[in-house]
Amino acid sequence: MINLFCGLFNFSWVFGLGFRIYGYRYLEVLPGRCGGRVTIRGTRITVDDILESLANGWSVDEICVEFNISREAVLEALKYASELLRKTEVLVIEGNGF
């Protein structure tokens, strides 16, 4: 196992299994899968797929049924997205060009 820190989250490389994100049971990153985006473990369902489904009016239960994943996996994806947004800084640059 190899550990690394990307600035926002700690990852550990599990040989042959990809990157697991510390503190998350259902999330992983596999090189070559979905462009290296965070997915639900063992699937090609990305966190942004879940967010987009919610934005389109799906309920958590509908996502679970349609994607065949557990409720806990959906809620964990939402927790990850929330933490990612909380750790994101937005820089405002004032100017006349906009």
N, C-alpha and C positions, 0 to 999 in steps of 0.2 A: 504494500500500500504506500502510495506517495501522497503527501499532503501539500496543498498550496493555498495561497490566499490571493484573491483577485481584487481586493480593495473593498468589496461589498460583502462577500460571503466566503466562508472557508469551504474548500472542496477536498475530497480525498479520492485518489485514483485507485479503484479496485481492479486489479489486472483482469482484463477480459470483460469487465462489466461497465466500464466508463467511470464518470465522476459522480459521486454521491455528494450531496450538499449537506453539511453538518446541520443537525437540528430538523431535518426533513426526512421523513420515512418514505414518502411516495415520489420524490422528485429526483431526477438524474440528468446528466448531460453526457451524451455519447458523441464523440467526433464522427462526423459523417451522417448523423441522424438529424433531420430537420434543421440543417444548417448550424448545428451546435447549440441550438436553443434548448432551454429547459423543458423537459418532457415528463409526463407521468411515467414512473418506472415500468419498463416492459412494454411501452406503447409508443406510438408516434403522435400522441396527443400533447400539444404544447400548452404552456400556461396561457399564451395569447389566444389559443383556440377556445379555452374556457372563458376568458374575459370577453372575447367577441360574442360567444353564445349568450352570455349574460346581457351584454349590451343590446343584443337582438331580441331580448325579452324572454329567453328561456329561463326556467326555474332551475335550481340546483338539482332537483329530482329528475327533471327532463334531461339534463346533461348527463347524469349518472346512467340513465337508461339508454340514451342515444350513443354515448361513447363507451358504455359497458365498463364503467369505473366506479369505485366506491365513493360514497359521500365524503368520507374523510380525505380522499385524494383531491376532490374538488375544493374542499375547504382549505387544505394545505396549499394548493395552488393560489388561492385568494390571499392567504397569509403571506406567501412569498411575494406576490405582486405588491401587496400593501407595504411590506418591508422595503422592497426595492424602491418604491416611490418615496417613502419616508427618507431614504438615504440619498436621494437624488437632489442635487443643487441646481437651481435655475439662475443663470446670470442674466441680468437685464442690462443692456447697453443702450444708453440714450443716444439718439442722433437724429439728424434731419432727413435721412435717406428713406424712412419708412412711412 
